Amino acid sequence: MMKEGANVEGTNVNGKKLDAKPPNVPAILAGVIVGSAIAAFPVVVLLCYLLYLLFPNLPIFLWIALSPFFYVVAKWSFNIILLRVVKSLIRPMEEGEHEMDFGNINFRNWLLNTSLFTLVISFWGMFPLGQAGLAHYMMKTLGAKLGRGAAASLITDPPLIEMGDGSYAGWGAIIASHTMDGKRLSLKRVKIGRNVVIGGYTVVFPGAEIGDGALVGAMSLVPKDTRIPPRTVWAGVPARQIGVIDEKGNIIIHKKEEAEKFAGF
């Protein structure tokens, strides 16, 4: 027997049928942007005031010369506030298969969450290797479970991603925890172990588990629910095992033709 307040598909926590209308995502995103901008404005004003108190006779041309500095302060004050606001708005998503219907709580939550994630990325920007620390901070704040030094260029659903210490997904790689098939949305956690290297422009699909020390070649596709054992080498579309990594860290490819193919990535 279902208890009162249970969370089921198509109902809210009180068991009432959800409105089938889509959430007003544009209005929510606009509110987040405007609210974050208003909250960041006093930071810049306070900085200008403090500089004025310290240097009351500062020539106008120096104030103009400092404008890039004020821009950077304003930009990152806004970005950090935006990130914290989005974090407070993220809603829980259950793993599994869900109808793509606005009466479905999981689909509604996913739609809002992915819109919020995209909003943050659009302002924070994509991260080259030199800014991996910022990407790490951003994704952890949005709910990803990232170990020390772990970094990825694009994570589509941060709350459903786990990456161990020292793991890295190269530029253009996509780690996705959702797929769409017809009218169904599939959500499943992706688990990546420690010291894993995922080559650039590789796509990792929901439910994949990659063991410690594994290597996935660039431009590969790791299908749903794939299990990659530790210290193995995978590549291709779809990805398959082509070698292993020995105790000394050397890559051993099974066949010569596979080695040549792997070297071409």
N, C-alpha and C positions, 0 to 999 in steps of 0.2 A: 504494500500500500504506500502511495506517495505521500510524503510528509508535506505539511503546509510550508510554502516558501521554497520548494524544490525548484531547481533551475532545469527546465526541459526545453527542447527545441520548439521555437515558435512562441514561447511564453516568457514573461519576466519572472523575477524571483518570487512574486506573489501568486504565480500560476495564472495570471491574466493573459489573454491573447494579445500579442503585440500588434500595433498599428502596422499595416502592410505598406504604408508610405515610406519612401526612402528617407534616411536622416538628411537634414539640410546641411550637407557637408560644406558647400561654399560659404554659408553664413557662419558656420563654426570656425572654418579656417580664417575668414576675414576677422572674426572676433579675436582669434588668437594673435593674429598679426598686429591689429590695432592695439590690443591690450598690452602686448609685449613692447610695442613702440612707446606707448604712454609711460610704461614702467621704466623704460631705459632713458627717457628724456631727462629726468632729474639727475641722473648720474653725470651726464655731459654738462648740464648746467652747473652742478656742484663743482666739477673739475675746473670749468672756466672761472667760476667765482674764486676758488682757491688760488688759481694762478694770478688772478687780478689782485688778491690780497697780498700775495708774495711779491708781485712785480707790478705795482700800480702805474708805473711810468713806462711800461713796455710799449715800444713804438708799434704803430699799426701794421707796418710791413712784417714785423715778427709774428704778430697774431695771424696774419695771412699765411706766413711760412709754416706756422704750426697747424694749419687746417688739416693736412693729411693725418697728423697725430690724433686730432679730435675725431676725424672720420673713423680711424681704426678703433678708438675707444667706443664710439657710438655703435659701430658695427658689432663688436664682440659683446658689448653690454646687451644689445638687442638679442644676439644669437644665444647667449647663455640664458637669458630670461625666457626666450622662446622655447628652448630645450626643456627647462624646468616646468613651464606651463604645459607643454605637450606631454611630459611624463605624467603629470597629474590627471590628464584626460585619457590615457591609455586604458582600454577596457580588456577584461579577460577573454581569451579565446581557447576553446576546447579543441583538442586534437580529434580528428575523425573526418567523416564524410558529411557535408552539410548541404542542404538545399540552398541554391542561390535565390532566395526569396526574402524580401524585406521583413517578412513576419518571423524570420529565423534569427534568433538573438546572436548566434555565432557569426552569421554572415554580416549582420549589421555591425557588430563589433569589429570584424575584420575590415570591412569597408572603411569605417571611420579611422581605425588604427593605421591602415596602409596610406590613407590620405594624409594623416598627421606625420607619419614617417617621411613621406615624400616632401612635405612642406619643410621639415627640418633640413633634409638633405639639399633642397633647393637653395636654402639660405647659407648653410654651412659649406656647401660645395663638396665635390668629390675630392678624395685625398690622395695625393702622390705619396711616395714612400717617406719623404721627409716630414710629413704631417701625420704619420701613423698614430702618434700619441693622441692627437685630437680625435681621430676616427675611433680609437679605442674608448676614449672618454664618452664620446657621443653615443656609440652603440651600447655601452654598458648602462648609461643613463636611460636609454630607451628599453632596457630589459634584457639585452643579450648577456649570456654567461660567458665571459671572456677571461682566459687565464692571463698571467703576466706575459706581456710582449705579444699577445695574439693580435692579429690585424687582418682585415679584409676590406676590399675596395667597395663592395656592395652586399649588404645583407637586407633581404626584402622584409623579413618578419623577425625583428630582433628578439622578442620574447620566446621564440621557438628555436633559438640557435645556441649551441654550446661549442666552444672552442677551447682546447687546452693550452697550457703554457707553451709559448714559442711557436705556435702554429701561424701560418701565413697563407693567405689567398691572394694571388697576384692581381695586377691591374686588369680590370675588365672581367674578373671572375665574379660569378653570381652565385650566392648561396641562398636558395629559395626554400621556404617551408610551406609553400602553397602551390597547388596546380588547379586548373579548372578543366573539367570534362563535361561538356554539355551544360546541364543546369546544376552541376554539383561542384562544390568547392571542397578540396581536400587539404586539410591542415595536418602536418606531422613534423615533429621535432627532428632537426638535423644535429647529429653528434659528431664532433671532430676531436680526435685525441690530441696528445701533446706532440710538439715538434713535427707536425704534418705540413707538407708543402703542396699547395694546389696551384698549378700553373695558370698563367694569364688566360682570360677569356674561356675558362672552364665553367660549366654550369653543374651545380650539385642540386639534385632534386630532393623533395621531402622524404623523410624516413631514412636517408642514407646515414651510415655509421662508418667512420674512417678511423682505423686503429692508429695507435701511437707510432710515430716515425714513418708513416706511409708517404708515398710520393705519387701525385696525380699529374700527368703531363698536361701541358697547355692545350687549349682548344679541345678539351675532352668533354664528355657528357656522362655524368654519374647518374644512372636512372634511379627511380623511386625505390626505396627499401633495399638498396645495394649495401652489402656488408664487405668492407675492404679490410682484410687482416692487417695487423701491425707489420711494419717494415717490408711492405710489398710495393711494387711499382705498377701503376695502372695508367692506361692511356687509350684513346680512341673514342669513337662514337658508334655505339655506346662503349663506355670504358670497360676494359677487361684487363686481367693481370698479364703483364708481359715480363715481369722480373721480380727480383727481391733485392733487399739491402742487407749486406752482411754485417758482422759484428764491428768491422772497422769503418762502416759507413760507405763502403763501395757499392755502386749499383751494378747488379749482375742481370743482364738481359738474357732471356731464355734462348732466343733464336737470333741469328745474324740479321735476318730481314726485319725482325721486330726492332732491333737496335737501330737500324738505319731509319726506320719509320719514326721511332721515338726521337732520334737526333734531329729530325726535320721539324719538330714542334718549336 
